[in-house]
Amino acid sequence: MSGISKLVTNGLQFVKSAIQKSGGVTIVPLKQLEEEPGKITGALNSLASIGQTQIHRLKGELSPDVVYLKKLTDKYRQTEEQISQTRQDVLAYLKKISLNLEETAMSMECDGYEETMAKKSVIDYLIEHIRYNEDCRIGRIGFEFGLPTKKITSDLTGFQEEFDKSVSCFKKEGILSASDYDFKKHQFDAEDIMKKMQKLKHNAKQKEYDGLFNPIARLREGYGNDLYLNDDANFYRIISPGELVSLIKTKQTKALIDSNGHFTNGHYSCITTNPNYNEQAFSANGLPIRLKFKTKDKNGLYNMNLLNRICGLKKENSVYRISGYNFDDIDWDNVCVDLGNGWEWLDEDQIEELIKIVLG
């Protein structure tokens, strides 16, 4: 056999087993290659290119290749069948590495044996903790890889670092089988656990603080399904001209007024977080006038004097009740009337004229 023939034959044998699963590859007859030597190099390169990934995966690999894992799993919006197939491909790849590690460990000394078996244990743990997550709210769509030290998201950032850390922790603790790992006992992700605990404590303190100093948070706790109720929520009330007169009079008296409405029976007044709400019964008692309350002062701090008088009434309709209000509670730069064409603002001169008429 000539040198060229031997080279081609060896090359074909080398890649034959690796390309059997590639869907079929047309092999150029040896005789044709010998007659056209210029095609030999190209043919071998082509075959090697087709088979090199599979050969690489089959030839005793002892650690996961992050680039290859990402290539397998970095597929946006897969169908259920595609997800299942990708999972099987990943598991088959990792199980082959686990088998390679086990075979390698059998011929090693003590130190090498422990290192290799610790790595195998991490691989076996990983095989059992691969999940597909589809949570658009937090922007995580794709496979997640659970390592003993940390869960790695679909972009595989930090995978190699955490894999090595997991192997080191397993070896240190003498965990040479995944079944020996006890989450409650070992907790290799202690740093993450501490962060979570600190976050929980912070949230608890924040909730306690909000309960004392954030009236909007107090309202939200019991009325969280009101879309208008947020940290910058505004409160409105639709009144009649008669109630406006009573309100203006409190400029001098500072008294708190309540107006009879469908729900109130004279003990409180209805307000709403919805600026377009127009179903309050008392708005039909004349020209609808919309008031906006001063929920924050000029420094942006909550108007506690006002907000402590507000509590829930009908959260599904964004309706609350206020136990009395007066002239000082109103944002007089945001008073509107509805003359039949929607809400129109009253300017400063108009407001001053109304106050002058009422108070003389």
Secondary structure by P-SEA (a helix, b strand, c coil): ccaaaaaaaaaaaacccccccccbbbbccaaaaaacccaaaaaaaaaaaacaaaaaaacccccccaaaaaaacccccccaaaaaaaaaaaaaaaaaaaaaaaaaaaaccaaaaaaaaaaaaaaaaaaacbbbbbbcccccccbbbbcccccccccccaaaaaaaaaaaaaaaacccccccccccccccaaaaaaaaaaaaaaaaaaaaaaacccaaaaaaaccccccccccbbbbbbbbcaaaaaaaaaaccccbbbbbbcccccccbbbbccccccccccccccccbbbbbccccccccccccccccccccccccccbbbbcccccccccccbbbbbccccbbbbcaaaaaaaaaaaac
